[in-house]
Amino acid sequence: MEEGVVNEMLQGPLRDVFDSKQLITDISGSGNNWAVGHKVFGSQYQEKILEKLRKSAEQCDCLQCFFIIHSMGGGTGSGLGTFLLKVLEDEFPEVYRFVTSVYPSSEDDVITSPYNSILAMKELNEHADCVLPIDNQSLFDIISKIDTVVKSGKLGKTVKPKSLVTSSVGASRKRHQKPFDAMNNIVANLLLNLTSSARFEGSLNMDLNEISMNLVPFPQLHYLVSSLTPLYTLADVNVPPRRLDQMFSDAFSKDHQLIRADPKHNLYLACALMVRGDVQISDLRRNIERLKPSLQFVSWNQEGWKTSLCSVPPVGHSHSLLALANNTCVKTTFVELKERFTRLYKKKAHLHHYLQVEGMEEGCFSEAVSSLSALIQEYNQLDATKSMPVQELPRLRIAV
């Protein structure tokens, strides 16, 4: 909602990407308070937001889904971001809602972020169709790894020291500073891979709605772990290419995930592989067969793979791969979030800032915790089936 932040963007190198008539701002932000973003700005700007949404939707020949990109720790991202979800559900009930949520790390500089995140989680549980959680710490770790490769000199051609999108210091930025531009670049690459099927030709393109249809077996378990390879920012697009088979292995390693979790020791409900570049279906099948024995799938969905092939690779690379896994390992992020929330809430610290907002009461917090606890419990129940034997299902016999 902060006018200054948006104006900065409109004066930057990407100003032509945005339609300034579609932007909505206020003078101040939400002060790291979910209640201000959700209850105050939400109701204040609802009509204006709806008008802009309808205007955009009317220009679509085939409205496929909505993307919401927001952070969970601050007030506007968590509060107004999740308010928007409800608005979209009411106004366009048939259109899927995809959310990319950036979760705060434990070293977060917003003291009230556990409150904001827990309150936002309840809304995500109820109103999102698909959530791609990303955590700041993973993004920071990835940038540090790229930084190491860049400094080691093991590069393709030359590294662009400056880029339109990354800051002037680019990849050579000191490691102890938080390289937000480069971190945002990684998230942008995730979204570029995710939407490539809608933008380019491919022998096996995937409609975005197919992700939700194939990867979300139960409505509440719609949180997907994303991993990306190769990892690069626009400032160092010449990070050396990976061999195709190596890329598939990377996609299932913790180093390439945008959230800290360990899927290999947890249960897969389903998995999607979205490949860009000159790759054959046979390459996909071969790699799935190779990786399958090391991954534990839920007993009733042993063949839970969805694949997509887009023939246009990302700039500067021959191939890229985005893996989206519905895996019980996301539970770890939610458990940590709940623990951080409980530590603050036990002392009733900072609560008065929320309760003085009209329409906000303490019951909102207890409802939000119950919602998160129920979600964690669902994941626990699935994890408990890990050691169950895989049932051989009877095949349908067709009489000729």
N, C-alpha and C positions, 0 to 999 in steps of 0.2 A: 504493500500500500504506500510505501514511502516514495514521494514524488521525486526526490533527489536521486534515488537509485535508478529509477526508470529514465529520468532525463539524461543521466550519465550514459545509459545504454543507447539512447536515441542520438547522442552526439558521437558515439563510438563508430568503429569500422563496420559494424553490422546493422547500422541504422536503417538501411534499405530493405532489410529482411522483414521488418515489422510494419504493420499498418497502424500508424499512430492514432487513427480514428477509433481503433478497437481497444485501446489501452484505457484502463481505469485506475486512477490513483487517488490518494488522499494526501494531506500535507505530512501527516506523521504515520509511523508504522504502528504495530499493535503492542509495542513494549514487551515483547516476549511473553505475552499473556494470551493463551488459547481463547479465553472467554471474550476478550476484546475483539479478536479476529472473527470468532464464530458468532457471538451474540450481537456485538455492536456493529461492526462493519458488514457482517452478513446481512442483517435485516436492513441496514441503511442503504446498501448498494444492490439488493436483490433484483429490483426491477431493471436497473441499469445493466447489470450483468446479463439478465435474461434477454434484454433487447440486443445486446452485442452477440450473444450466443445464437439467437435466432437468425441474425443477419449473416453470420458465418455459415450456419447450417443450410440456409437457403441457397447459398452459392455452390453447394455440393451436389454433384450428379448422383453420387452414391455414398451416402454418409455411412462410413464403416464403424468407427468407434471414436470415443473421446479419450484424449490423453491428459492426465493431470500430472504436472511435474512440481513437486513441492518438498519442502523439508519439514521434519517432524518436531525439531527442537524449538523453533521460534514461535511467535504468536500468529503471524499472518499465514505462513505456510501450513501450520497445523490447524489453525482455527478457520480461516477463510477457505483454505484449500479443501478441508473436509465439508465445509458448508456447501461448497460448489458441487460436491459429489451428490448431495441430497437434492440440490436444485436440478442437476442433470437427470437424476433418477425420476423426479416428478415430471419434468418437462419432456424428456425423451426416454420413456421407460424401456423401449425396445433396443436402444443403442448401448452396446457394451461400454463399460467405463474402465479403462486401463490407468493404473496409477504407478508412477515412479516415485517412491518415497525415500528421501535421504534421512537415515537414522543418525542421531547424535552418537559420538564416541564417548567413552568413559571420561576422556579428558576434555569434555565439552566446556565452552566458556559461558554457556547460558545455564544459570543455576536452576531455573524453573523448567528446564527441558524435560525432566522425567514426568512432570505434570502434563505438559503440553503433549508429549508423545503418547501417554496413556489415554488421555481424552481423545486424541486423534485416532488411536487404534480402534476404539469402539466404533467410530464412524466408518473406518476402513472395513471392519468386520461386517458391518451391516449394509454398506452401500456401494462397495467396489466389486467389480467382477474379477479383476486380476490385479495383484500388487507385485511390483518388482522392488523388493527392499534393497537398499544400497547403504553401506555405512561408511562414514567419513574416514574411519581408520583404515579400512581396506583400500580406499582410493588413495590415501596418503602413502600407504605401503607400496602400492603399484607405481606411483610416481617416483618413489625412491628407487625402486628396482629399475625403472626405465632410465632414471638419472645415472645409475651405476653403469648400465650398458652404454649410454652415451659417452660417459667419461672414460670407459675402457677402450673406446675407439673401435669396437667391433661393429662397425656400421656398414650399410650398403654403400651409397655414394657419399653425399655430403649431408650433414644435418643443417636444416634451416635454422640459423640462430634466432631469427625473428619470424613471427607469423602474425597474420591479421588477427587471429582469434586468441592466441596466447599472448601474455604480456611481453613487453620488450625484452625482459630478461630471459623469457622462455625456459628451455630445458636446463640452462646453466644456473638457474636460481639456486641459492644455497639451500641445503637440505633441511636446516632447522626452521626455515620460514615455511609457512603453509601455502603451497602453490595452488590457490583456488582455481585459477584459470585452467591449469593443466588437469586438475581433478574434474572440473566441469567438462573438459574435453573427453575424458573417459566415458562419462555418462552420455555425452553426445554421440560417441561411437556406438554405444549400446543401442540408442534410439535409431541411429542410421541403419544398423544391421536389422533391427526389428521391423523397420518400415521399408526395407529394400524391395520386398516382394510387391509392395503397392506402387513402387516407383520405377522398377526396371523389369525387363523381360526375364523369364526363367523357365526351365523345363518342368519345374515342380514348385511353382510359387505358392506361398501360403497366405491365405486371408488371415488378417489379424484375429478375427473372431474364432478361427480354428484353434488358436492357442488356448483360449478359455474353454472351448468345447472339448478339447482333447486332454488338457492338462489339469483341469479342475474337476475331480470326481465328486467332491462334496462342496456345497456352496461356500462354507466358511474357510475351507482349506485352499485359499486362492493365492497363497504367497509363494512366489517362484524364485529360486536361487539362480542368478544369472552369472555366467562366466564367459569371458571374451578372449579370443586369440586371433591375430597377434595383439599385444598390448602396445599402444603407442599414442602419443598426443600429436596434434597437428604440427608442432614445432620439430618433432623428430620422426617424421613419417618414414624415414629410411632405416628404421630399426630392421635388422636383417630378417628376411622371410623365413618362415618355418616350413619344414616338409609337411606334406598333407597328413600323413599318419601321426606325426609329432603333434600337429595341431589338435587332433582328436584326443590325444593323451593329455595335452595341456588343458583342454576344456573341462577335464575331470580332476584337475589338480587344484589344491587350495590357493595356489599362487595367482591363479587367473580369475578368481571369484571376486565379485563386487560386494560381497558380504562375508564376514568371518564366520565360517561354519565348516563342518566336516561331513559332507554327504556320503562319503565312502563307508563310514561306520554307522550310517543311519539308513532309513528305509526310503526308497524311491517309490512314489505313487505313479509318476509318469515323467517322461523326458522329451524335450524337443531339441532338434539340431537344425540350426538355420545356417546354411553354407552359402557363401558368395564366391564366385570365380568359376573357372572351367573345371568342374568336378562332375564325375559320372555317378549315377545312382549306385552302380556296382561298388564304387569307392566307399560310399556311405554304408552300404550293407556290410561290406567286409570289415569296416572299422567298428560297426555296432556289434558284430559277432565277436570281434577281438576283445572289446571292452566288457561285454555282457557278464562274463564269469566273475569279474571283480566288483560288480555292482549288485547290491541287494534290492530287488524289486519286491513289492508287496505281493503276497501269494496269489491274489485274484487278478493281477495285471502284469504277468510276466512279459508280455509283448507290448508294454506301454511306451512305444517310441513313435514320435511324430517327426517327419523330416521335411525340409524345404530346400530347394536349390534355386538360387538366383544367379544368372550368368554374368552379371556385372560386378567385378571385384571392387573393393574400396580403392581410392586413389593411392598409388604408390605400392600396392601389394598385389600378389597374384591370387591369393585366397584369403578368406576370413571365415571365422566360425563363431556363432553365438549359441551357447547351450543354455536352455531354460529347464531347470529341474524342479519338479514339485517333490520336495524331500522334507522329511520330518526334522532335519537338522536346523531349520529356521527357528525352531522352538528355543534354541539357546539364546538368540537375540531377544526373544520375548521374555524369557526368564530373567535375563540380566536387567531388562527394562523394568520389570516388576520389582526386582530387588532395589533398584535405585529409587523407584517411586516410594516404596515402603519406608526406606530410610528417612526420606523427607516428610512423608505423610504422618509417620508416627509422632513426630514433633509438632505437627500442624504448621510447619514452617512455610511462610509466604502464602498461606491459604487466603488471608484477608484480601490480597490483591484480586483474587478470583471472585470471592464471595461478594465484593462490593459492586460487581457488574450485575446489572439488572437481568433477571432470568437465570442466574447461576446460583446453585445451591450445593450443599455438601453431598447430597445424594448423587449428583453427577459423577463425583469421584468414585463412590462405592459401586455405581453401575458400571463405570468404565473398568474398574479392577475385576469385577465379576465376569465381564465380557472377555477380558484377557485371560483370566484363570480358566474359563470354559474352553478357550481356544487351546491353551497349553495342555489341558486335560485330553482334548481330542487327539493331539499329537502323541501324548503319552500312551493312550489306548492303542494307537496304531503301532507304536514302537514295541509294545508288549507282544505283538504278533510276529516279531522278527524271526523267532526260531521255529515258527510253525512250518510244517512240511508243505511243499507246493503240491496242490491237488491236480492230478491229471484229469482234465474235464472230458466227459464222454463226447465223442465227435458225432455229428448228425450223419446218419447213414441214409443215402439216397438210393432207392430201388430203381434200377434201370429197366 
